Each structure stands twice: as structure tokens, then as C-alpha cells.
């Protein structure tokens, strides 16, 4: 399966996909990386010999124009799946019109708890003892799409945001790689618009 990966940050989740995809038996390849800003993810793509494109909101007249430009760039790589791996922009109606059902996101909390861009800090501030990682299909909301996989991560009394986020990322990397491979080979069925099931072997 052809993957286009969207990222905005250090790209450690992107790196996990690149590393797995370099194994011949992995059923997906990263064919391109899209970013919304200058970020380390672009360098990781370059080091892996993977093309990247940057679509910045500030370069476009408005959000809809940005959404369309991003959609065109992604479509040019003929993706089977689009993976948002730390992409910090909300994908708009044009993008979802073209790719919904094939867009996977990973979020560093147990949705529906702690949606949004500060999930790890919010979980710490709330004082939860358990948080975790969620991999889900992207729909028109913020971190609201059908859930594909989740795994719990304990919060330690000594945790600060970065120590907790790093521990969550360890789980995210494994979960994302597994879910992408499963969806790439067996697809996903969504019922009642909410319940996503990846058919078993
Ligand atoms: C991940 O925890 C992701 O869930 C969140 O941002 C982080 C991205 O990490 N949205 P990286 O840029 O892949 O290292």
C-alpha cells in the first residue's frame, strides 16, 4: 500500500513507519511526506530518500485554499492511505471529501478523553493515573473519528509532560505501525458511523 504521511514535528512516528516500511515483508511503503511547516520530519524523509512537500497556511489566501493545495499535493502521490503522524492542522472538507475513510491519525491520549493539541499536558493537569495512545480514522471533527486501536500508559508521580509524552510515543509508534499494516492488508469496516473493525485474518 502507498502511504503519504503528514507531520509537523520531530517526526519520530514518521521514522517508525519509514523503518518498518524498509522491511520487504511490511505491506506498506512511505511514498511521500507532507508538512505544514519547516520541521525535522522533512529531514527524516530526505535521509530516507523519500520526497516531501511543504504546504504552509501562510502561503495561501485562506484555509480553504490551503486545504485544496494540500489535497492536490497528497493526491499527486496516489495514496492508498494517508497517515497523520503528529500533523498539527485540522484537515478540511475538501481534503476529507477526497480521502475520508483512508486517513489515519494517532493521538497521545485515550480518546474521547483529552482531544486537541495539548492532550499530554491536559492529562497531567487533570491528575489521571492512566492515559495512553489512540489510533483512529479521521472524520470532520477534532480527534473524533472511529477508533481503530488504543493502549493504556500509566502516569507516574514523577512524570512531567515530556517524560509522559515520550513513554506514550513508544506505544504510539508500535500501535501505528501495527494498525497501518492491518488496514493496508485487510481494510476497515465502519458501522453506525462510529464502530471501526479491521476484519481478522
Ligand atoms: C505524537 O505524540 C502525536 O500523537 C502527536 O504529536 C506527536 C508527534 O510526535 N499529535 P513526532 O513528531 O512524531 O515525534
Boltz pocket constraint, residues with backbone or C-beta under 6 A from the ligand:
constraints:
  - pocket:
      binder: B
      contacts: [[A, 7], [A, 8], [A, 9], [A, 10], [A, 11], [A, 12], [A, 13], [A, 14], [A, 85], [A, 86], [A, 87], [A, 106], [A, 107], [A, 108], [A, 165], [A, 169], [A, 172]]
      max_distance: 6.0
